[in-house]
Amino acid sequence: MPKKPEYLSIADTLRAEVLAGDYDAAPLPGNGDIAERFDVNMKTAGRAVQQLVAEGLVIARPGLRAVPTPPELRGTRWPMNGRYARARAARGLVFGGDVSGNVRKDTVRREWASAPLLIAHLLGVKEGARVMRRNSRTFIDDVATEDTFLFFPEAIVKAAPELETADRIQVVALVEDAGHTVTRTANEIRARHATTSEQELFGIDANSIVIEHIHGTYGAAGEPLEAVINVRPAQGGVITFDTYEAPLDNE
């Protein structure tokens, strides 16, 4: 995997400090101080700060140092970068360390169900095939912020039965302990109006928009491991990710 750009590593450190409240009483360091601290040039330091500006975490001020965005004006960021790798390392809740506030995930139901067409396509099974379906909801400071449906093929559940039986699960740990290495995800993100149940869950109206993120997860041999549908309110929620554009080997 290509090395992470230096400015993003610096932004990670500054982001953690902002969320910890290190700069609540003072602006962020200037680019010169950041450059000296991390032994980089001013351009790299400036890009790190601009990354936090782009995320809505800090406010840029021409001629002045950036300041943290007031918590009530911040959106909830959902970083997609290496989420399975991070879950592998943490063996726990992926987004728990990414957002400020108390994060809780509750399991609503777990049951065997018939795979709808899109899920069947992602899992490489026939439409209507028997799959394990789990529904969980994520709350930040007791406010509903995500509604999640996870689908697992029968073969994966047979290898990792806790996917069916356990109330709380760590998907990456269970799947990889069963002999599969999470290697790739295929993602689709779309915006749509909230359904009636989503309006009730998120406390929004019929004109509100939600972000629906659907992805399939695959192992080293291309075997389907999981399909997921995440729904989050668009207002106050931002999905962030990096891309790596290294040349192909034959270029």
C-alpha positions in Angstrom: 0.0 0.0 0.0 1.4 3.5 -0.8 2.8 5.4 2.1 0.3 7.9 3.6 1.0 11.5 2.6 2.9 13.4 5.3 0.4 16.2 5.5 -2.4 13.6 6.3 -0.3 12.1 9.1 0.2 15.6 10.6 -3.5 16.3 10.2 -4.3 13.1 12.1 -2.2 14.4 15.1 -3.7 17.9 15.0 -7.3 16.5 14.6 -6.8 14.3 17.7 -5.6 17.4 19.6 -8.5 19.5 18.5 -11.0 16.9 19.4 -9.3 16.5 22.8 -9.8 20.2 23.4 -6.1 21.2 23.3 -6.9 24.4 21.4 -10.2 25.4 23.0 -8.6 28.4 24.6 -6.2 29.3 21.8 -5.7 29.1 18.0 -3.9 26.3 16.4 -0.1 26.8 16.0 0.9 28.7 12.9 2.3 27.0 9.8 5.9 27.8 10.8 5.5 26.2 14.3 3.8 23.1 12.7 6.6 22.8 10.2 9.2 23.0 12.9 7.4 20.5 15.1 7.0 17.9 12.4 10.2 18.7 10.5 8.4 19.5 7.3 8.2 22.5 5.0 5.7 25.3 5.3 3.6 24.0 2.3 3.1 20.6 4.0 2.2 22.2 7.3 -0.3 24.4 5.5 -1.9 21.4 3.7 -2.3 19.7 7.0 -4.3 22.6 8.4 -6.3 22.9 5.2 -7.3 19.3 5.6 -8.9 20.1 8.9 -10.5 23.2 7.3 -12.0 20.9 4.6 -13.3 18.6 7.3 -15.1 21.5 9.0 -13.1 20.9 12.2 -11.2 24.3 12.1 -12.0 27.7 10.7 -9.3 29.4 8.5 -8.8 33.1 9.1 -6.8 35.1 6.5 -3.7 36.5 8.1 -4.4 34.8 11.4 -4.1 31.3 12.8 -6.9 28.8 12.4 -9.3 28.2 15.3 -11.4 25.2 16.2 -14.9 25.2 14.9 -17.4 25.4 17.8 -18.6 21.9 18.7 -22.2 22.9 18.0 -21.3 23.8 14.4 -19.3 20.7 13.6 -20.7 17.9 11.5 -20.2 14.3 12.4 -17.3 13.0 10.3 -17.3 9.3 9.2 -13.8 8.6 8.0 -13.7 5.7 5.5 -9.9 5.5 5.3 -8.8 2.0 6.1 -11.8 1.3 8.3 -11.4 -2.4 8.3 -7.7 -2.1 8.9 -8.5 0.1 11.9 -11.1 -2.3 13.1 -8.6 -5.1 12.8 -6.1 -3.2 15.0 -8.7 -2.0 17.5 -10.8 -5.2 17.6 -13.6 -2.9 18.5 -15.9 -0.1 17.3 -14.4 1.4 14.2 -15.7 5.0 14.6 -15.4 5.1 18.3 -12.2 7.2 18.2 -13.1 9.3 15.2 -15.8 11.5 16.6 -16.2 13.6 19.8 -18.9 12.5 22.2 -20.0 9.3 23.7 -20.4 6.7 20.9 -22.8 3.7 21.5 -23.9 1.0 19.1 -27.0 -1.1 19.9 -28.0 -4.3 18.2 -31.7 -4.0 17.2 -32.3 -7.5 15.6 -30.5 -10.4 14.1 -32.3 -12.9 11.9 -32.1 -15.1 8.8 -33.7 -13.4 5.8 -34.0 -13.5 2.0 -31.3 -11.6 0.2 -32.7 -8.6 -1.8 -31.3 -8.2 -5.3 -28.6 -5.7 -4.5 -27.3 -7.6 -1.5 -27.5 -10.9 -3.5 -25.3 -9.2 -6.1 -22.7 -8.0 -3.6 -22.6 -11.4 -1.9 -22.5 -13.5 -5.1 -25.7 -15.4 -4.3 -29.1 -15.7 -5.9 -31.8 -13.2 -5.1 -33.9 -14.6 -2.2 -31.0 -16.8 -0.9 -30.9 -17.3 2.8 -28.5 -14.8 4.5 -27.9 -13.6 8.1 -29.2 -10.0 8.6 -28.3 -7.9 11.5 -29.6 -4.4 12.3 -27.7 -2.1 14.6 -27.9 1.6 15.4 -25.2 4.1 16.4 -25.8 6.9 18.8 -23.6 9.8 19.7 -24.4 11.3 23.1 -27.7 9.4 22.8 -28.7 10.9 19.5 -29.3 8.4 16.7 -26.7 9.0 13.9 -26.5 5.8 11.9 -28.8 2.9 11.0 -26.9 -0.2 9.8 -27.9 -3.4 8.2 -25.3 -6.2 7.8 -25.7 -9.3 5.7 -23.6 -12.4 5.8 -23.6 -15.5 3.5 -24.4 -18.8 5.1 -20.9 -20.2 4.6 -19.4 -17.2 6.6 -21.8 -17.6 9.4 -21.1 -21.4 9.6 -17.4 -20.5 9.9 -18.0 -17.7 12.4 -21.3 -18.6 14.3 -21.1 -15.7 16.6 -22.2 -13.5 13.7 -25.6 -15.1 14.3 -25.5 -15.7 18.1 -23.7 -12.8 19.7 -25.5 -9.6 20.6 -22.3 -7.5 20.0 -19.9 -8.5 17.4 -16.5 -7.4 16.0 -16.9 -8.4 12.4 -13.3 -8.2 11.3 -12.0 -10.2 14.3 -14.7 -12.9 13.8 -14.3 -13.3 10.0 -10.4 -13.2 10.1 -10.3 -15.6 13.1 -12.4 -18.0 10.8 -9.6 -17.9 8.2 -10.6 -15.1 5.9 -8.6 -11.9 5.4 -10.6 -8.7 4.7 -8.9 -7.3 1.6 -11.2 -5.2 -0.5 -14.5 -3.3 -0.4 -16.8 -2.2 -3.2 -18.7 1.0 -2.3 -21.8 2.9 -3.5 -22.9 6.2 -1.9 -26.2 7.9 -2.8 -28.5 10.6 -1.4 -32.2 10.0 -1.0 -35.2 11.2 1.0 -35.7 9.6 4.4 -38.2 6.8 4.8 -40.9 7.1 7.5 -38.9 4.9 9.9 -35.8 6.9 9.3 -37.6 10.1 10.0 -38.7 8.7 13.3 -35.3 7.3 14.2 -33.3 10.5 13.3 -35.9 13.0 14.3 -36.2 14.5 10.8 -39.0 15.4 8.5 -40.2 14.0 5.1 -38.2 16.5 3.2 -34.9 15.6 4.8 -32.1 13.8 2.9 -30.1 10.8 4.2 -26.8 9.4 2.9 -27.0 5.7 2.1 -23.6 4.0 1.9 -23.7 0.4 0.6 -20.6 -1.8 0.4 -19.5 -5.3 -0.1 -16.5 -6.8 1.7 -14.3 -9.4 0.1 -11.4 -11.7 1.1 -8.0 -12.3 -0.4 -9.4 -14.9 -2.8 -12.3 -12.6 -3.8 -14.8 -14.5 -1.6 -17.8 -12.3 -0.4 -17.7 -11.9 3.4 -20.2 -9.2 4.2 -22.6 -6.6 2.6 -23.5 -3.5 4.6 -26.1 -0.7 4.2 -25.4 2.3 6.4 -27.9 5.2 6.5 -27.0 8.6 8.1 -28.7 11.9 8.1 -27.2 14.2 5.5 -27.5 17.3 7.7 -24.5 17.5 9.9 -22.9 14.3 8.6 -19.9 14.1 6.3 -18.2 11.0 4.8 -14.5 11.5 4.3 -11.9 9.4 2.5 -8.5 9.6 0.8 -7.5 8.1 -2.5 -4.0 7.0 -3.6 -3.2 7.7 -7.2 0.1 5.9 -7.6 1.0 4.9 -11.2 0.2 1.4 -12.3 3.1 -1.0 -12.6 2.9 -1.0 -16.4 2.9 2.8 -16.7 
